[in-house]
Amino acid sequence: MREDRENLIIANAELRMPNYNTAVFKFSLAVPESSPKKAYSVEEFRTTHQDAYKPWTVDFDSELSALVADGTKVKELSAHFGRTSGAIRSRIKKLNLRE
């Protein structure tokens, strides 16, 4: 595969072994100057889920624990916390709130 060399940058690197002063491998690598476009954007997710990708707080974790213990459905939790259903399920799993 041939690439447009004008849009590449060269990265030089060395790999060293622990406790040795000499480089074991030296190499150069041509990489694209710009990274590929993401398949999604946080801004798009936040149009439907206002807190998508924001960090969870201790208060949110406590509230989630209480709501899960009360039997609140994931869809309702998603709407309540402004996050995707997948984010809610992941947090429930991480906190071991359901077996």
C-alpha positions in Angstrom: 0.0 0.0 0.0 1.4 3.4 -1.0 0.7 6.4 1.1 1.0 10.1 0.4 4.4 10.9 2.1 3.5 14.6 2.5 0.9 13.7 5.2 3.2 11.5 7.2 5.4 12.2 10.1 8.4 10.2 11.1 8.7 8.9 14.7 12.1 7.7 15.9 12.2 5.3 18.8 14.6 3.1 20.8 13.9 0.0 22.7 16.2 -0.7 25.7 16.6 -3.7 27.9 16.3 -3.1 31.6 19.7 -2.6 33.3 21.6 -2.0 30.0 22.7 1.3 28.7 22.8 0.5 25.0 19.8 0.4 22.7 18.7 -3.0 21.6 16.5 -1.8 18.7 16.5 1.6 16.9 13.8 2.2 14.3 11.8 4.9 12.5 8.1 4.7 11.8 6.1 6.7 9.4 2.6 7.5 10.8 -0.3 9.6 9.4 -0.1 13.2 10.6 -3.8 13.3 11.6 -5.6 10.6 13.5 -8.6 9.0 12.0 -12.0 10.5 12.7 -13.9 8.8 15.5 -17.1 6.9 14.7 -19.0 8.9 17.3 -18.7 12.2 19.2 -19.4 12.9 22.8 -21.4 16.0 21.7 -23.8 13.7 19.7 -24.3 11.4 22.7 -25.0 14.4 25.0 -27.9 15.5 22.8 -29.9 12.5 24.0 -27.9 11.6 27.2 -26.8 14.9 28.9 -24.2 13.3 31.3 -22.7 10.8 28.8 -19.0 10.2 29.4 -18.9 12.4 32.5 -17.1 10.8 35.5 -19.2 9.1 38.2 -19.2 10.7 41.6 -19.5 9.0 45.0 -22.9 10.6 45.4 -24.1 9.2 42.0 -22.8 5.8 43.0 -24.7 5.9 46.3 -27.9 7.0 44.5 -27.5 4.3 41.9 -27.0 1.7 44.6 -30.2 2.8 46.4 -32.2 2.8 43.2 -31.0 -0.6 42.1 -31.8 -2.0 45.5 -35.3 -0.6 45.1 -35.6 -2.5 41.8 -35.5 0.5 39.4 -35.2 -0.6 35.8 -32.1 0.2 33.7 -34.2 2.3 31.3 -35.5 4.4 34.1 -32.0 4.7 35.6 -30.7 5.8 32.2 -33.2 8.6 32.0 -32.6 9.6 35.6 -28.9 9.8 35.3 -28.8 11.2 31.7 -26.6 8.3 30.6 -26.9 5.4 28.2 -28.3 2.1 29.2 -24.9 0.5 28.5 -23.3 3.0 30.9 -25.8 2.2 33.6 -25.3 -1.6 33.2 -21.5 -1.2 33.2 -21.6 0.8 36.4 -24.0 -1.7 38.1 -21.5 -4.4 37.1 -18.5 -2.5 38.3 -20.1 -1.8 41.7 -21.3 -5.4 42.0 -24.9 -4.2 42.6 -26.5 -7.2 40.9 -25.5 -10.8 40.9 
